[in-house]
Amino acid sequence: MNLRKYLKVYKKFLHTSLASELEYKTNILIDLITAILSLIGSIFLLSIFFQNNGYIGGWKFEEALIIQGIYTILNGITNTWFNPNLTEIVKHIREGTLDFVLLKPIDSQFFISLKKINPSGFLEIMLGFFLLFFCIRINQINLNLSFLTLSFITISCSICILYSLWFFISTTTIWFVKTWNAIEVLRSFLYIGRFPLNSFSFSLRVFFSIFIPIAFITTIPSEVFLGLSPFWKILLEVIVSTVFLITSRKFWLFALKSYSSASS
Amino acid sequence: MVQNIIDVRNLSKSFDISSKEPGLKGTIKHFFRRQTKTLKVIKDISFEIKEGEIVGFLGANGAGKTTILKMLCGLIYPSEGSILVSGYLPFRRKENFLKNITLIMGQKQQLIWDLPPIESFYLNASIYDLDKFEAKKRIKKLSEMLEIDEELFIPVRKLSLGQRMKSELLAALIHEPNILFLDEPTLGLDINAQRNLRKFLQKYNKETNATICLTSHYMKDITSLCKRVICVQEGKISYDGKLDLLLKKLSPVKEILIVCRSEDDAIKLENSGFTVKNKIKNEITIKIENDSITSSLKTILNNFDIEDLFINEPPIDEIIGKVLIKKDYDS
């Protein structure tokens, strides 16, 4: 893979999608307001849950805010990259415009995963980081190199798991053509990621750890922030995210063999 | 000797297609128990195309033309048989193969809808690893050939269909491919836009010696661009050869309306052995085979007192239309 070429192409992707989005100023403004209101609403909801005894699943409100911060960052990444690109796969396949992607001398997964960005998602990412720094202060977390490295690794792994899950579902469009519902279900499950895994019953904890690994997406990175995560959990997250990434890649290449293109 | 750039041997393609009965009952049945059948859309076809050739694929809707084109450019895997395009197996979609080909579809677009076409051109240039200077040079050259200038800087959504198609062509040709696959490129364009597009393709073929495979339902596209046609019927090739030979086969005679000086001359001509279609007073319409048209006209002009004559060619659409109905033209 020619890294220089891919960086050049990505620069072009950024430029063209920013230019496309900036054509509609009002839309961007509405998106920004929605992001702020959504964060305020989520924190308010979380505070209601903690009103009774101040603890849920062994987590204090201030600690649970870390999960909210990580969730907000991931949601921002979802809105910036995954939503505009991965939902487009369905359109590409239904309308047959995937033909143009497949005939370009560039990796098709790279193309369809990164071609567009939604700049309003950046605000959510920034709000998420802002909330995290606030949590670091109120929870008196010691910022050192190993903490920063582990946080970076676990959040990166969360992004990989989220991307792979979404990409996997979108890929099934090649056979099933319409998969909007499955993506909506995935998004609904992701809302669960705003709450500590321990706040759910044992069976749900197993479900959200094995079948839909929401636990890996927000809870483990939050535990790393609080210094509660044992090394094996971090290692497990790295392994799970690698397996997810490789599987989604293989699945895409396999699915393309069944691509029949839309009729003209 | 000109090399074969496309070599297709015993190619077949089957698709699994589900069918549904009409009405609510049919819909429910279709939802729970989908009945699928395997449909062989391409049946054991073989052909070669030489470098620099422009070949038209003719056939009715659903005959399999687009499927052939999509297999040639590597979008669809063949079920049986082999395809070699420019020495590559298309479905492997190797980088060097993809840099050699392009696909243009009249009914689909790759340009970024909200931005001027120039943005899509530079994006494609970076995908094909062209530097800015080279990309600029190619855009200038192609836009001159396509006669577009200001349109390059207007958002695609505000362009007319003709302007958009020209921009689509430029986006698809920026990497200077050797093989062009065109699927109904003039679909929906007005007569002038169609003519301009054909003129461009002729010029492009002449200047670059690119091979062009074309499907179109506009016969003018085929007659003005393609010397050779491949007729596809129900997934099989019913004719592969020169277009003028096909036209001769399908329309072996011409009708000639002769206006004689007097009705007596018309009667004399009627009884002279020519096949007469009709006669009204001093006007007589006869049928002459294409091969003997010159000698027959010489005889008529030398032996009869003729005031005027008109050679009526049957409309090309009508002749080609027969391709869509008849089965085999080689036999």
HADDOCK unambig.tbl for C-alpha pairs under 7 A between the chains (distance, minus, plus):
assign (segid A and resid 5 and name CA) (segid B and resid 129 and name CA) 6.44 0.50 0.50
assign (segid A and resid 8 and name CA) (segid B and resid 126 and name CA) 6.57 0.50 0.50
assign (segid A and resid 9 and name CA) (segid B and resid 123 and name CA) 6.94 0.50 0.50
assign (segid A and resid 9 and name CA) (segid B and resid 126 and name CA) 5.54 0.50 0.50
assign (segid A and resid 9 and name CA) (segid B and resid 127 and name CA) 6.00 0.50 0.50
assign (segid A and resid 12 and name CA) (segid B and resid 123 and name CA) 5.82 0.50 0.50
assign (segid A and resid 16 and name CA) (segid B and resid 119 and name CA) 6.81 0.50 0.50
assign (segid A and resid 20 and name CA) (segid B and resid 114 and name CA) 5.60 0.50 0.50
assign (segid A and resid 20 and name CA) (segid B and resid 115 and name CA) 6.14 0.50 0.50
assign (segid A and resid 97 and name CA) (segid B and resid 108 and name CA) 6.78 0.50 0.50
assign (segid A and resid 99 and name CA) (segid B and resid 75 and name CA) 6.59 0.50 0.50
assign (segid A and resid 100 and name CA) (segid B and resid 110 and name CA) 6.68 0.50 0.50
assign (segid A and resid 103 and name CA) (segid B and resid 98 and name CA) 5.97 0.50 0.50
assign (segid A and resid 104 and name CA) (segid B and resid 98 and name CA) 6.27 0.50 0.50
assign (segid A and resid 105 and name CA) (segid B and resid 95 and name CA) 4.90 0.50 0.50
assign (segid A and resid 105 and name CA) (segid B and resid 98 and name CA) 5.56 0.50 0.50
assign (segid A and resid 105 and name CA) (segid B and resid 99 and name CA) 6.40 0.50 0.50
assign (segid A and resid 105 and name CA) (segid B and resid 127 and name CA) 6.81 0.50 0.50
assign (segid A and resid 105 and name CA) (segid B and resid 128 and name CA) 6.63 0.50 0.50
assign (segid A and resid 106 and name CA) (segid B and resid 127 and name CA) 6.59 0.50 0.50
assign (segid A and resid 257 and name CA) (segid B and resid 77 and name CA) 6.93 0.50 0.50
assign (segid A and resid 259 and name CA) (segid B and resid 76 and name CA) 6.83 0.50 0.50
assign (segid A and resid 260 and name CA) (segid B and resid 76 and name CA) 5.85 0.50 0.50
